[in-house]
Amino acid sequence: MPKFVIEREIPGIGNMSETEIRDVSRKSVSVLREMGPEIQWLQSYVTGDKLYCVYLAPDEATVREHARRGGFPANRVCAVRRMIDPTTAES
């Protein structure tokens, strides 16, 4: 299944409390359950004012539908074309 990186601009997210982060996460998981197994949240990275999420989904439209239903921004959705890591240098 295709992998996507979603950039979400959320001012102050890096300063949110554990409770606030948990509430956002619960909302996301709730929407994912409603949408079914075709979309999966793998992980997210929290910075000062942005959240970078990694999802598996059949297409960008599905990722954007999740954002719409959850009420979170999806400022940029990028399809992952390939992955590299330090072992790539050894090939």
C-alpha positions as CSV (number, residue, x, y, z in Angstrom):
1,M,0.0,0.0,0.0
2,P,1.3,3.5,-0.8
3,K,2.9,5.5,2.1
4,F,2.3,9.2,2.6
5,V,3.9,11.9,4.7
6,I,1.4,14.6,5.9
7,E,2.6,18.0,7.1
8,R,0.1,19.6,9.4
9,E,0.5,23.2,10.6
10,I,-0.8,23.3,14.1
11,P,0.6,26.4,16.0
12,G,1.9,25.5,19.4
13,I,1.5,21.7,19.1
14,G,5.0,21.2,20.5
15,N,3.8,22.8,23.7
16,M,0.5,20.8,24.0
17,S,0.0,18.8,27.2
18,E,0.0,15.0,27.2
19,T,-3.8,15.2,27.7
20,E,-4.2,17.4,24.6
21,I,-2.0,15.2,22.5
22,R,-3.8,12.1,23.7
23,D,-7.2,13.7,22.7
24,V,-5.9,14.5,19.2
25,S,-4.6,11.0,18.9
26,R,-7.9,9.5,20.1
27,K,-9.8,11.5,17.5
28,S,-7.5,10.3,14.7
29,V,-7.9,6.7,15.8
30,S,-11.7,7.1,16.0
31,V,-11.8,8.4,12.4
32,L,-9.5,5.6,11.2
33,R,-11.8,3.0,12.7
34,E,-14.8,4.5,10.9
35,M,-12.9,4.5,7.6
36,G,-11.8,0.9,7.9
37,P,-8.5,-0.9,7.3
38,E,-7.6,0.8,4.0
39,I,-5.9,3.7,5.9
40,Q,-3.4,3.2,8.7
41,W,-1.5,5.7,10.8
42,L,2.1,4.5,11.4
43,Q,3.6,7.3,13.4
44,S,3.9,11.1,13.8
45,Y,6.7,13.6,14.7
46,V,5.8,16.6,16.7
47,T,7.8,19.8,16.2
48,G,7.2,23.3,17.5
49,D,4.3,24.3,15.2
50,K,4.0,21.3,12.9
51,L,3.0,17.7,13.0
52,Y,4.5,15.2,10.4
53,C,2.4,12.1,10.1
54,V,3.2,8.9,8.2
55,Y,0.2,6.9,6.9
56,L,-0.5,4.0,4.6
57,A,-3.4,4.6,2.3
58,P,-4.6,3.8,-1.2
59,D,-4.3,7.4,-2.4
60,E,-4.0,11.0,-1.3
61,A,-7.8,11.5,-1.4
62,T,-8.2,9.0,1.4
63,V,-5.6,10.8,3.5
64,R,-7.4,14.1,2.9
65,E,-10.7,12.5,3.8
66,H,-9.3,11.4,7.2
67,A,-8.1,14.9,7.8
68,R,-11.5,16.4,6.9
69,R,-13.4,14.0,9.1
70,G,-11.0,14.5,12.0
71,G,-11.0,18.3,11.7
72,F,-7.2,18.4,11.4
73,P,-5.2,20.3,8.7
74,A,-3.4,18.4,6.0
75,N,-1.4,21.3,4.6
76,R,0.8,19.1,2.5
77,V,0.4,15.4,1.5
78,C,3.4,13.8,-0.2
79,A,3.6,10.3,-1.5
80,V,6.8,8.5,-0.5
81,R,8.6,7.3,-3.6
82,R,11.3,5.4,-1.9
83,M,13.0,5.0,1.5
84,I,16.7,5.3,2.2
85,D,18.8,4.9,5.4
86,P,22.5,4.6,6.3
87,T,22.6,1.1,4.8
88,T,21.8,2.6,1.4
89,A,25.3,4.0,1.3
90,E,26.7,0.4,1.6
91,S,24.9,-0.9,-1.5
